[in-house]
Amino acid sequence: MEIVQADALTSLAGVRHGFFTRKGGVSGGIYASLNTGTGSRDVRAHVQQNRARALRALGADVLVTPYQIHSGICAIVEGPWPDDEPQRADAVATCRPGVAVAVNTADCTPVLFADGRAGVVAAAHAGWKGAIGGVLEATIARMEELGAKRADIRCAIGPVISQANYEVGPEFHARFVQENGDFARFFIASGRAGHFLFDLPGFVAHVLARAGVGQVEDVGACTYGDEARFYSYRRATHRGEADYGRQLSAIFLMP
């Protein structure tokens, strides 16, 4: 099992985190091997075993992931979901020790947050819709409800599709530039007329910095370009594969 970590978070006492790769699980075929996505069509028992392996590697008591819908919603949790029914949201925050909050991704941006002084952590799933739709700001606001101070919040951007592999059309570009003309700097022309390459991690870092958090670190890993380590929705789509795996990104407060 391989886990990517960010220096900004490993240096915090009492906080543990991990951006899991696809290595170290039991799934096979296109899902090989540590697929933790309950929304995939992988064998359910394999997904549960993979999630259990990730939880053991973290050393937390419980793993909590939302039902991701590309929204701007962050949920506060204290433990497992009631009746094992995940809330529809794209971020999860907690101040409860031992509760690992996490998201699943396969090209979208996983962001882990921690205020070590206040004892508040969070995990967010930020695709382009969530990033421009407020999920990062909502996560910070929910952390503040739990006692965090945004100037003390450290953020780590995990494995995500890089600009070199993220081609978008003119409507996508227009959506961002109409929101804010300054957002044009996150696009460069691609090899096709009217198309662009979008810097999703750069945009996420900009949103976080604009929100006033204390530190932002990007681990610099590309999901599309590193097939041996990461699942990628876009890579699977380009190959005409029926589905794709998801990798887990999690953080928790040590008891």
MIDOSE-1310 file (N, C-alpha, C; in nm, 2 decimals, decimal comma, always signed):
residues 255
meiv	+0,08/-0,12/+0,00/+0,00/+0,00/+0,00/+0,09/+0,12/+0,00; +0,05/+0,22/-0,09/+0,13/+0,34/-0,10/+0,04/+0,46/-0,06; +0,09/+0,55/+0,03/+0,01/+0,66/+0,07/+0,09/+0,79/+0,05; +0,04/+0,89/-0,02/+0,10/+1,01/-0,05/+0,06/+1,11/+0,07
qada	+0,16/+1,18/+0,12/+0,14/+1,28/+0,23/+0,19/+1,42/+0,19; +0,14/+1,52/+0,26/+0,18/+1,65/+0,25/+0,25/+1,70/+0,37; +0,36/+1,77/+0,35/+0,44/+1,82/+0,46/+0,36/+1,91/+0,55; +0,27/+1,99/+0,49/+0,20/+2,09/+0,57/+0,11/+2,02/+0,67
ltsl	+0,07/+1,90/+0,65/-0,01/+1,83/+0,74/+0,06/+1,73/+0,83; +0,17/+1,67/+0,78/+0,25/+1,58/+0,86/+0,31/+1,65/+0,98; +0,34/+1,77/+0,96/+0,40/+1,85/+1,07/+0,31/+1,89/+1,18; +0,18/+1,86/+1,17/+0,09/+1,90/+1,27/+0,07/+1,78/+1,38
agvr	+0,10/+1,81/+1,50/+0,09/+1,71/+1,61/-0,06/+1,67/+1,62; -0,09/+1,54/+1,64/-0,22/+1,50/+1,66/-0,31/+1,49/+1,54; -0,25/+1,51/+1,42/-0,33/+1,49/+1,30/-0,26/+1,39/+1,21; -0,34/+1,30/+1,15/-0,29/+1,20/+1,06/-0,37/+1,21/+0,93
hgff	-0,31/+1,19/+0,82/-0,38/+1,20/+0,69/-0,31/+1,11/+0,59; -0,38/+1,09/+0,47/-0,32/+1,02/+0,36/-0,40/+1,03/+0,24; -0,33/+1,05/+0,13/-0,39/+1,04/-0,01/-0,35/+0,90/-0,06; -0,44/+0,81/-0,06/-0,42/+0,67/-0,10/-0,40/+0,66/-0,25
trkg	-0,32/+0,58/-0,29/-0,30/+0,54/-0,43/-0,39/+0,42/-0,46; -0,38/+0,37/-0,58/-0,46/+0,25/-0,62/-0,39/+0,12/-0,57; -0,28/+0,13/-0,51/-0,20/+0,01/-0,47/-0,25/-0,05/-0,33; -0,24/-0,18/-0,32/-0,26/-0,24/-0,19/-0,40/-0,30/-0,16
gvsg	-0,48/-0,31/-0,26/-0,62/-0,36/-0,24/-0,65/-0,50/-0,30; -0,77/-0,54/-0,30/-0,81/-0,67/-0,34/-0,89/-0,67/-0,47; -0,93/-0,56/-0,53/-1,01/-0,55/-0,65/-0,93/-0,59/-0,77; -1,00/-0,63/-0,88/-0,93/-0,68/-1,00/-0,98/-0,61/-1,12
giya	-0,92/-0,64/-1,23/-0,96/-0,58/-1,36/-0,94/-0,43/-1,37; -1,03/-0,36/-1,42/-1,02/-0,21/-1,43/-1,01/-0,15/-1,29; -1,05/-0,22/-1,19/-1,06/-0,16/-1,05/-0,93/-0,19/-0,97; -0,84/-0,26/-1,03/-0,72/-0,31/-0,96/-0,64/-0,18/-0,90
slnt	-0,62/-0,17/-0,77/-0,65/-0,28/-0,67/-0,72/-0,22/-0,55; -0,69/-0,10/-0,51/-0,74/-0,04/-0,39/-0,86/+0,06/-0,42; -0,96/+0,00/-0,49/-1,08/+0,09/-0,53/-1,17/+0,10/-0,40; -1,19/+0,23/-0,36/-1,27/+0,25/-0,24/-1,40/+0,32/-0,27
gtgs	-1,43/+0,33/-0,40/-1,55/+0,40/-0,44/-1,68/+0,31/-0,43; -1,76/+0,34/-0,34/-1,89/+0,27/-0,33/-1,98/+0,30/-0,44; -1,96/+0,40/-0,52/-2,04/+0,43/-0,63/-2,00/+0,36/-0,76; -1,89/+0,29/-0,75/-1,84/+0,21/-0,87/-1,92/+0,08/-0,88
rdvr	-1,90/+0,01/-0,99/-1,97/-0,12/-1,01/-1,88/-0,23/-0,98; -1,78/-0,21/-0,90/-1,69/-0,31/-0,85/-1,77/-0,40/-0,75; -1,71/-0,52/-0,73/-1,77/-0,61/-0,63/-1,78/-0,54/-0,50; -1,90/-0,53/-0,44/-1,92/-0,46/-0,32/-1,83/-0,50/-0,20
ahvq	-1,81/-0,64/-0,19/-1,73/-0,69/-0,08/-1,59/-0,65/-0,10; -1,54/-0,63/-0,22/-1,40/-0,59/-0,25/-1,39/-0,44/-0,21; -1,48/-0,36/-0,24/-1,48/-0,22/-0,20/-1,47/-0,21/-0,05; -1,55/-0,28/+0,02/-1,56/-0,28/+0,17/-1,43/-0,32/+0,22
qnra	-1,37/-0,43/+0,17/-1,24/-0,48/+0,21/-1,13/-0,37/+0,19; -1,13/-0,30/+0,08/-1,04/-0,20/+0,05/-1,05/-0,08/+0,15; -1,17/-0,04/+0,18/-1,20/+0,06/+0,27/-1,15/+0,03/+0,41; -1,17/-0,10/+0,45/-1,12/-0,15/+0,58/-0,97/-0,15/+0,58
ralr	-0,90/-0,18/+0,47/-0,76/-0,18/+0,47/-0,71/-0,04/+0,48; -0,77/+0,06/+0,42/-0,73/+0,20/+0,43/-0,75/+0,25/+0,57; -0,86/+0,21/+0,63/-0,89/+0,25/+0,77/-0,78/+0,20/+0,86; -0,74/+0,07/+0,85/-0,64/+0,02/+0,93/-0,50/+0,09/+0,91
alga	-0,47/+0,12/+0,79/-0,35/+0,19/+0,76/-0,34/+0,33/+0,82; -0,46/+0,39/+0,83/-0,47/+0,53/+0,89/-0,46/+0,52/+1,04; -0,52/+0,41/+1,10/-0,52/+0,40/+1,24/-0,64/+0,47/+1,31; -0,74/+0,50/+1,23/-0,86/+0,57/+1,28/-0,96/+0,47/+1,33
dvlv	-1,07/+0,52/+1,40/-1,17/+0,43/+1,45/-1,28/+0,40/+1,35; -1,31/+0,50/+1,27/-1,42/+0,50/+1,17/-1,39/+0,58/+1,05; -1,44/+0,54/+0,94/-1,42/+0,61/+0,81/-1,55/+0,67/+0,76; -1,56/+0,80/+0,74/-1,68/+0,86/+0,70/-1,67/+0,93/+0,56
tpyq	-1,74/+0,89/+0,46/-1,74/+0,96/+0,33/-1,88/+1,00/+0,29; -1,89/+1,11/+0,22/-2,03/+1,15/+0,18/-2,07/+1,09/+0,05; -2,20/+1,11/+0,01/-2,25/+1,07/-0,12/-2,22/+1,19/-0,21; -2,12/+1,18/-0,29/-2,07/+1,30/-0,36/-2,16/+1,33/-0,48
ihsg	-2,19/+1,46/-0,50/-2,28/+1,50/-0,60/-2,24/+1,63/-0,67; -2,11/+1,66/-0,66/-2,05/+1,78/-0,73/-2,13/+1,91/-0,68; -2,14/+1,92/-0,55/-2,22/+2,03/-0,49/-2,12/+2,13/-0,42; -2,18/+2,23/-0,35/-2,10/+2,32/-0,27/-2,14/+2,29/-0,12
icai	-2,17/+2,17/-0,09/-2,22/+2,14/+0,05/-2,11/+2,07/+0,13; -2,09/+2,11/+0,25/-2,00/+2,04/+0,35/-2,08/+2,00/+0,47; -2,07/+1,88/+0,51/-2,15/+1,82/+0,62/-2,06/+1,81/+0,74; -2,11/+1,84/+0,86/-2,04/+1,82/+0,99/-2,08/+1,68/+1,04
vegp	-1,98/+1,60/+1,08/-2,01/+1,47/+1,13/-1,94/+1,45/+1,27; -2,00/+1,36/+1,35/-1,95/+1,32/+1,48/-1,91/+1,17/+1,48; -1,96/+1,10/+1,38/-1,94/+0,95/+1,38/-2,00/+0,90/+1,25; -2,02/+0,77/+1,25/-2,08/+0,70/+1,13/-2,22/+0,77/+1,09
wpdd	-2,25/+0,76/+0,97/-2,38/+0,81/+0,92/-2,50/+0,73/+0,98; -2,60/+0,80/+1,03/-2,72/+0,73/+1,08/-2,78/+0,63/+0,98; -2,80/+0,51/+1,02/-2,86/+0,41/+0,93/-2,77/+0,38/+0,81; -2,64/+0,41/+0,83/-2,54/+0,39/+0,72/-2,58/+0,45/+0,59
epqr	-2,65/+0,57/+0,60/-2,69/+0,64/+0,48/-2,61/+0,77/+0,46; -2,51/+0,77/+0,38/-2,43/+0,89/+0,37/-2,51/+1,01/+0,32; -2,47/+1,13/+0,38/-2,54/+1,25/+0,33/-2,49/+1,30/+0,20; -2,58/+1,35/+0,12/-2,54/+1,41/-0,01/-2,46/+1,54/+0,01
adav	-2,33/+1,53/-0,01/-2,24/+1,65/+0,01/-2,11/+1,62/-0,06; -2,03/+1,72/-0,06/-1,89/+1,70/-0,13/-1,78/+1,73/-0,04; -1,81/+1,75/+0,09/-1,71/+1,77/+0,19/-1,76/+1,73/+0,33; -1,67/+1,69/+0,41/-1,70/+1,64/+0,55/-1,60/+1,70/+0,65
atcr	-1,66/+1,76/+0,76/-1,57/+1,81/+0,86/-1,61/+1,75/+1,00; -1,51/+1,75/+1,09/-1,53/+1,70/+1,22/-1,43/+1,76/+1,32; -1,47/+1,75/+1,45/-1,38/+1,78/+1,56/-1,37/+1,66/+1,65; -1,42/+1,55/+1,61/-1,42/+1,43/+1,69/-1,29/+1,34/+1,66
pgva	-1,21/+1,32/+1,77/-1,09/+1,23/+1,75/-1,13/+1,09/+1,71; -1,05/+1,04/+1,62/-1,07/+0,90/+1,58/-1,16/+0,88/+1,46; -1,23/+0,99/+1,42/-1,32/+0,99/+1,31/-1,25/+1,04/+1,18; -1,22/+0,95/+1,09/-1,15/+0,99/+0,97/-1,25/+1,04/+0,86
vavn	-1,25/+1,16/+0,82/-1,33/+1,22/+0,72/-1,26/+1,20/+0,59; -1,33/+1,17/+0,48/-1,26/+1,13/+0,36/-1,35/+1,16/+0,24; -1,29/+1,16/+0,12/-1,36/+1,17/-0,01/-1,29/+1,07/-0,11; -1,37/+1,04/-0,21/-1,31/+0,96/-0,32/-1,30/+1,04/-0,44
tadc	-1,19/+1,02/-0,52/-1,17/+1,10/-0,64/-1,11/+1,01/-0,75; -1,12/+1,06/-0,87/-1,06/+0,99/-0,99/-1,04/+1,10/-1,10; -0,97/+1,20/-1,07/-0,94/+1,32/-1,15/-0,97/+1,45/-1,08; -1,09/+1,45/-1,01/-1,13/+1,57/-0,93/-1,02/+1,59/-0,82
tpvl	-1,03/+1,71/-0,76/-0,93/+1,75/-0,66/-0,97/+1,71/-0,52; -0,89/+1,62/-0,45/-0,92/+1,60/-0,31/-0,84/+1,70/-0,23; -0,90/+1,77/-0,14/-0,84/+1,87/-0,05/-0,86/+1,83/+0,09; -0,75/+1,82/+0,17/-0,76/+1,79/+0,31/-0,72/+1,91/+0,39
fadg	-0,80/+1,94/+0,49/-0,79/+2,06/+0,57/-0,76/+2,03/+0,72; -0,68/+2,11/+0,79/-0,66/+2,09/+0,93/-0,63/+2,22/+1,00; -0,69/+2,24/+1,11/-0,65/+2,34/+1,21/-0,61/+2,26/+1,33; -0,48/+2,24/+1,34/-0,43/+2,16/+1,45/-0,45/+2,22/+1,59
ragv	-0,45/+2,35/+1,60/-0,46/+2,42/+1,72/-0,61/+2,41/+1,78; -0,70/+2,42/+1,69/-0,84/+2,41/+1,73/-0,89/+2,27/+1,73; -0,82/+2,18/+1,67/-0,86/+2,04/+1,66/-0,98/+2,02/+1,57; -0,97/+2,06/+1,45/-1,08/+2,05/+1,35/-1,01/+2,01/+1,21
vaaa	-1,07/+1,91/+1,15/-1,02/+1,86/+1,02/-1,14/+1,85/+0,92; -1,10/+1,84/+0,79/-1,21/+1,82/+0,69/-1,14/+1,77/+0,56; -1,23/+1,71/+0,48/-1,19/+1,66/+0,35/-1,29/+1,71/+0,25; -1,25/+1,75/+0,13/-1,34/+1,80/+0,03/-1,31/+1,74/-0,11
hagw	-1,41/+1,72/-0,19/-1,40/+1,67/-0,32/-1,44/+1,79/-0,41; -1,34/+1,84/-0,49/-1,36/+1,96/-0,57/-1,33/+1,93/-0,71; -1,43/+1,89/-0,79/-1,42/+1,89/-0,93/-1,44/+2,04/-0,98; -1,44/+2,06/-1,11/-1,46/+2,20/-1,15/-1,59/+2,26/-1,10
kgai	-1,70/+2,18/-1,10/-1,82/+2,23/-1,05/-1,82/+2,27/-0,90; -1,76/+2,19/-0,82/-1,75/+2,22/-0,68/-1,66/+2,33/-0,65; -1,54/+2,34/-0,73/-1,44/+2,44/-0,71/-1,50/+2,58/-0,73; -1,58/+2,59/-0,84/-1,63/+2,72/-0,88/-1,77/+2,74/-0,80
ggvl	-1,82/+2,63/-0,75/-1,95/+2,64/-0,69/-1,95/+2,66/-0,54; -1,83/+2,67/-0,48/-1,82/+2,71/-0,34/-1,80/+2,60/-0,24; -1,76/+2,48/-0,28/-1,74/+2,37/-0,18/-1,62/+2,40/-0,09; -1,52/+2,46/-0,14/-1,40/+2,49/-0,06/-1,43/+2,60/+0,04
eati	-1,50/+2,70/+0,00/-1,54/+2,81/+0,10/-1,64/+2,75/+0,20; -1,73/+2,66/+0,16/-1,83/+2,60/+0,25/-1,75/+2,52/+0,36; -1,65/+2,45/+0,31/-1,57/+2,36/+0,41/-1,51/+2,45/+0,51; -1,45/+2,56/+0,47/-1,38/+2,65/+0,57/-1,48/+2,71/+0,66
arme	-1,60/+2,75/+0,61/-1,70/+2,80/+0,70/-1,75/+2,70/+0,80; -1,77/+2,58/+0,76/-1,81/+2,47/+0,85/-1,71/+2,44/+0,96; -1,58/+2,45/+0,92/-1,47/+2,43/+1,01/-1,47/+2,54/+1,12; -1,50/+2,66/+1,07/-1,51/+2,78/+1,17/-1,62/+2,76/+1,27
elga	-1,73/+2,69/+1,22/-1,84/+2,66/+1,31/-1,80/+2,57/+1,42; -1,70/+2,49/+1,39/-1,65/+2,39/+1,49/-1,53/+2,45/+1,58; -1,50/+2,58/+1,55/-1,40/+2,65/+1,63/-1,27/+2,68/+1,56; -1,25/+2,64/+1,43/-1,13/+2,67/+1,36/-1,12/+2,81/+1,33
krad	-1,00/+2,86/+1,30/-0,97/+2,99/+1,25/-0,90/+2,98/+1,12; -0,96/+3,05/+1,02/-0,91/+3,02/+0,88/-0,76/+3,05/+0,86; -0,71/+3,15/+0,94/-0,57/+3,18/+0,93/-0,48/+3,06/+0,98; -0,54/+2,97/+1,06/-0,47/+2,86/+1,11/-0,49/+2,73/+1,03
irca	-0,58/+2,74/+0,93/-0,61/+2,62/+0,86/-0,50/+2,59/+0,75; -0,45/+2,47/+0,75/-0,36/+2,42/+0,65/-0,43/+2,33/+0,55; -0,40/+2,35/+0,42/-0,47/+2,27/+0,32/-0,37/+2,20/+0,23; -0,41/+2,08/+0,20/-0,32/+2,00/+0,11/-0,41/+1,95/-0,01
igpv	-0,36/+1,98/-0,13/-0,42/+1,94/-0,26/-0,36/+1,81/-0,30; -0,44/+1,71/-0,31/-0,39/+1,57/-0,34/-0,38/+1,54/-0,49; -0,37/+1,42/-0,53/-0,36/+1,38/-0,67/-0,48/+1,42/-0,75; -0,46/+1,48/-0,86/-0,56/+1,54/-0,94/-0,52/+1,55/-1,08
isqa	-0,61/+1,56/-1,18/-0,57/+1,57/-1,32/-0,49/+1,70/-1,34; -0,38/+1,69/-1,41/-0,30/+1,81/-1,44/-0,35/+1,88/-1,56; -0,30/+2,01/-1,57/-0,34/+2,09/-1,68/-0,31/+2,03/-1,82; -0,20/+1,96/-1,82/-0,15/+1,91/-1,95/-0,25/+1,80/-2,00
nyev	-0,33/+1,74/-1,92/-0,42/+1,63/-1,95/-0,57/+1,67/-1,94; -0,60/+1,80/-1,92/-0,74/+1,84/-1,90/-0,78/+1,93/-2,00; -0,82/+1,88/-2,12/-0,87/+1,96/-2,23/-1,02/+1,99/-2,21; -1,06/+2,11/-2,23/-1,20/+2,15/-2,22/-1,24/+2,23/-2,34
gpef	-1,37/+2,24/-2,36/-1,43/+2,31/-2,47/-1,45/+2,46/-2,45; -1,50/+2,53/-2,55/-1,53/+2,68/-2,53/-1,63/+2,71/-2,43; -1,73/+2,63/-2,41/-1,84/+2,66/-2,32/-1,78/+2,65/-2,17; -1,70/+2,56/-2,15/-1,63/+2,55/-2,02/-1,55/+2,67/-1,99
harf	-1,47/+2,71/-2,08/-1,39/+2,83/-2,07/-1,47/+2,96/-2,04; -1,58/+2,97/-2,12/-1,67/+3,08/-2,11/-1,73/+3,09/-1,97; -1,77/+2,97/-1,91/-1,83/+2,97/-1,78/-1,74/+3,03/-1,68; -1,61/+3,00/-1,68/-1,52/+3,06/-1,58/-1,49/+3,21/-1,61
vqen	-1,47/+3,24/-1,73/-1,43/+3,38/-1,76/-1,55/+3,48/-1,74; -1,67/+3,43/-1,76/-1,79/+3,51/-1,73/-1,80/+3,53/-1,58; -1,76/+3,43/-1,50/-1,76/+3,44/-1,35/-1,67/+3,55/-1,31; -1,55/+3,55/-1,37/-1,44/+3,64/-1,33/-1,34/+3,64/-1,44
gdfa	-1,32/+3,75/-1,50/-1,22/+3,76/-1,61/-1,08/+3,72/-1,57; -1,04/+3,73/-1,45/-0,91/+3,69/-1,40/-0,89/+3,54/-1,41; -1,00/+3,47/-1,42/-0,99/+3,32/-1,42/-0,93/+3,27/-1,56; -0,92/+3,36/-1,65/-0,87/+3,32/-1,78/-0,72/+3,28/-1,77
rffi	-0,66/+3,32/-1,66/-0,52/+3,28/-1,65/-0,50/+3,13/-1,61; -0,61/+3,06/-1,58/-0,60/+2,92/-1,55/-0,62/+2,83/-1,68; -0,62/+2,90/-1,79/-0,64/+2,83/-1,92/-0,53/+2,86/-2,02; -0,49/+2,76/-2,10/-0,40/+2,79/-2,21/-0,46/+2,72/-2,33
asgr	-0,42/+2,76/-2,45/-0,47/+2,70/-2,57/-0,42/+2,56/-2,58; -0,51/+2,47/-2,63/-0,47/+2,33/-2,66/-0,44/+2,32/-2,81; -0,42/+2,20/-2,85/-0,39/+2,18/-2,99/-0,52/+2,18/-3,08; -0,63/+2,19/-3,03/-0,76/+2,20/-3,11/-0,82/+2,34/-3,10
aghf	-0,87/+2,38/-3,22/-0,92/+2,51/-3,23/-1,04/+2,53/-3,13; -1,04/+2,64/-3,05/-1,14/+2,67/-2,96/-1,14/+2,59/-2,83; -1,04/+2,51/-2,81/-1,03/+2,43/-2,69/-0,91/+2,48/-2,61; -0,92/+2,44/-2,48/-0,82/+2,49/-2,38/-0,78/+2,38/-2,29
lfdl	-0,66/+2,40/-2,22/-0,62/+2,31/-2,11/-0,64/+2,39/-1,98; -0,71/+2,33/-1,89/-0,75/+2,39/-1,77/-0,67/+2,35/-1,65; -0,62/+2,44/-1,57/-0,54/+2,41/-1,45/-0,63/+2,40/-1,33; -0,69/+2,28/-1,31/-0,78/+2,26/-1,20/-0,71/+2,28/-1,06
pgfv	-0,59/+2,21/-1,04/-0,53/+2,23/-0,91/-0,48/+2,37/-0,89; -0,44/+2,44/-0,99/-0,40/+2,58/-0,98/-0,52/+2,67/-0,94; -0,64/+2,64/-1,00/-0,76/+2,71/-0,96/-0,80/+2,69/-0,82; -0,79/+2,56/-0,78/-0,83/+2,52/-0,64/-0,74/+2,60/-0,54
ahvl	-0,61/+2,60/-0,57/-0,51/+2,67/-0,48/-0,55/+2,82/-0,48; -0,59/+2,88/-0,59/-0,62/+3,02/-0,59/-0,75/+3,04/-0,50; -0,85/+2,96/-0,51/-0,97/+2,97/-0,43/-0,93/+2,96/-0,28; -0,85/+2,87/-0,25/-0,81/+2,85/-0,11/-0,74/+2,97/-0,05
arag	-0,64/+3,02/-0,13/-0,56/+3,14/-0,09/-0,65/+3,26/-0,08; -0,74/+3,28/-0,17/-0,83/+3,39/-0,17/-0,92/+3,38/-0,05; -0,95/+3,27/+0,00/-1,04/+3,25/+0,12/-0,96/+3,28/+0,25; -0,83/+3,29/+0,24/-0,76/+3,34/+0,36/-0,70/+3,23/+0,45
vgqv	-0,69/+3,11/+0,40/-0,63/+3,00/+0,48/-0,48/+3,03/+0,50; -0,43/+2,96/+0,61/-0,29/+2,99/+0,64/-0,19/+2,93/+0,55; -0,22/+2,81/+0,49/-0,12/+2,75/+0,41/-0,18/+2,65/+0,31; -0,13/+2,65/+0,19/-0,18/+2,56/+0,08/-0,06/+2,49/+0,02
edvg	-0,07/+2,36/+0,02/+0,04/+2,28/-0,04/-0,03/+2,18/-0,15; +0,04/+2,17/-0,26/+0,00/+2,08/-0,37/+0,10/+1,97/-0,37; +0,06/+1,84/-0,36/+0,15/+1,73/-0,36/+0,20/+1,70/-0,50; +0,14/+1,76/-0,60/+0,19/+1,76/-0,74/+0,18/+1,63/-0,81
acty	+0,08/+1,55/-0,79/+0,06/+1,42/-0,85/-0,05/+1,42/-0,95; -0,03/+1,37/-1,07/-0,14/+1,37/-1,18/-0,20/+1,24/-1,19; -0,33/+1,23/-1,17/-0,41/+1,11/-1,18/-0,41/+1,05/-1,32; -0,43/+1,13/-1,42/-0,44/+1,09/-1,56/-0,30/+1,03/-1,61
gdea	-0,20/+1,10/-1,58/-0,07/+1,06/-1,63/+0,00/+0,95/-1,56; -0,04/+0,91/-1,44/+0,03/+0,81/-1,36/-0,06/+0,69/-1,34; -0,08/+0,61/-1,44/-0,18/+0,50/-1,44/-0,14/+0,39/-1,33; -0,01/+0,37/-1,31/+0,04/+0,27/-1,21/-0,01/+0,31/-1,07
rfys	-0,03/+0,44/-1,04/-0,06/+0,48/-0,91/-0,20/+0,53/-0,88; -0,27/+0,57/-0,99/-0,40/+0,64/-0,97/-0,50/+0,60/-1,07; -0,63/+0,60/-1,03/-0,74/+0,59/-1,12/-0,77/+0,72/-1,18; -0,83/+0,72/-1,30/-0,86/+0,84/-1,37/-0,99/+0,82/-1,45
yrra	-1,09/+0,90/-1,42/-1,21/+0,90/-1,50/-1,19/+0,93/-1,64; -1,11/+1,03/-1,67/-1,09/+1,08/-1,81/-1,01/+0,97/-1,89; -0,92/+0,91/-1,83/-0,84/+0,81/-1,89/-0,93/+0,69/-1,93; -1,01/+0,65/-1,83/-1,11/+0,54/-1,86/-1,21/+0,57/-1,97
thrg	-1,25/+0,70/-1,97/-1,34/+0,74/-2,08/-1,28/+0,74/-2,21; -1,15/+0,79/-2,22/-1,08/+0,79/-2,35/-1,06/+0,65/-2,40; -1,05/+0,55/-2,31/-1,03/+0,41/-2,35/-1,16/+0,34/-2,38; -1,27/+0,40/-2,35/-1,40/+0,34/-2,36/-1,43/+0,23/-2,26
eady	-1,37/+0,24/-2,14/-1,39/+0,14/-2,04/-1,53/+0,17/-1,97; -1,59/+0,07/-1,92/-1,72/+0,07/-1,87/-1,73/+0,15/-1,74; -1,63/+0,15/-1,66/-1,63/+0,22/-1,53/-1,49/+0,25/-1,49; -1,47/+0,29/-1,37/-1,34/+0,33/-1,32/-1,33/+0,32/-1,17
grql	-1,21/+0,30/-1,11/-1,20/+0,30/-0,97/-1,18/+0,44/-0,91; -1,19/+0,45/-0,78/-1,17/+0,58/-0,71/-1,07/+0,56/-0,60; -0,98/+0,66/-0,57/-0,89/+0,65/-0,46/-0,94/+0,74/-0,35; -0,89/+0,70/-0,23/-0,94/+0,77/-0,11/-0,84/+0,87/-0,06
saif	-0,89/+0,98/+0,00/-0,81/+1,08/+0,06/-0,88/+1,11/+0,20; -0,80/+1,09/+0,31/-0,86/+1,09/+0,44/-0,78/+1,17/+0,54; -0,84/+1,22/+0,65/-0,77/+1,29/+0,75/-0,85/+1,27/+0,88; -0,77/+1,26/+1,00/-0,84/+1,25/+1,13/-0,75/+1,30/+1,24
lmp	-0,82/+1,33/+1,35/-0,76/+1,37/+1,47/-0,72/+1,25/+1,56; -0,60/+1,24/+1,60/-0,57/+1,12/+1,69/-0,63/+1,14/+1,82; -0,68/+1,03/+1,88/-0,74/+1,04/+2,02/-0,64/+1,08/+2,12
